[in-house]
């Protein structure tokens, strides 16, 4: 990272957003909800404009790039974005909640209440939907936000921000409560060192991006880590369920962080493995199989899609139509494999053994754990949170899908009537 002094132009932006964040405290919740509904309506009306701007970004990217699917907007995806914004409107404000209240013997009345974090910086790659999600969650939780998108989504992000600012101005709200930095690398470096202006940074993207942010930030970071996702097919499992769960977890949307990367198979389930993975062939999923599973799948899974696993097949977030298989002798070996390679994002077990399910929940260290269902459900909206700003894989402050409640801190309020502390 450069040792050059931060550009004064960036400091001007940071100061403007920081000042605007103070105005958010005076905006009534009803007004915020009307703003969000207006943004949702405008996004719906501007669908073709957003798609046209998004196409400019798509035209600059190789469609075989794993980021291509993340970058792409469709009418259906815009409808989903709009629905998420409207869902956020329905949620209660996370602000002003009394977490603790107490009256001391000296009659001091103390309470602990939820407050905004302040100014949130978001650094993200080819995900234009994040621009809408971040704004809706931040304004609802009383936070201003500074967005640093990647150059690959430049046209899409500029279009979305212009739409949002148009609505804010129409409500006589300071449009600087949200701002989009230039796509150049220098803007990232400036944001990471914006102490005094930005309260927290949340990176969303590849492991390389997350590592860069955590290693160079001078302000607190909430990691939304890469998803190296496993599903364990236990010794006792319903194969019909397994077929559907594994296919959904792998192929529903391969470029997202909750997509399945490695199927762990108990050796007693190898005979059922061809049946379990058969639906994957329809999506041309390449399987990197270890020796036992490769032997079983040879002749029963398309040869052009079946490859021998290597060391690199494990601990990899594929973000594409690829998946590895690891055969284990027992439950403990499955847990050990997950422990070694997990990114602590989402992990699942398919089992009809209640004791193994409980052991899995108790012993596996991840932000979200599932039994007999797809990891595709690791999502703020699917968890009933309205939308999400990211999925945290760390343990301090927030973990798992981060929505309104996770974008707040708290402060202590002490009410007195002339009390002084004794010497």
Buried (B, 14 or more C-beta within 10 A) or exposed (E): EEEEEBEEEBBEBBBBBBBBBEEBEEBEBEBBBBBBBBBBBBBBEBBEEBBEBBBEBBEEBEEEBBBBBBBBBEEEBBEEBBBBBBBBBEBEBBBEBEEEEEEEEEEBEBBBBBBBBBBBBBBBBBBBBBBBBBBBBBBBBBBBBBBBBBBBBBBBBBBBBBBBBBBBEEEEBBBBBBBBBBBEEBBBBBBBBBEEBBBBBBBBBBEEBBBBBBEBBEBEBBBBBBBBBBBBBBBEBEBEBBBBBBBBBBBBEBBBBBBBBBBBBBBBBBEBBBEBBBBBBEEEBBBBBBEBBBEBBEEEBEEEBBBEBEEEBBBBBBBBBBBBBBBBEEBEBBBEBBEEBBBBBBBBBBBBBEEBBEBBBEEBEBBBBBBBBBBBBBBBBEBEBBBBBBBBBBEEEBBBBBBBEBBBEBEEEEEEEEEEEEE
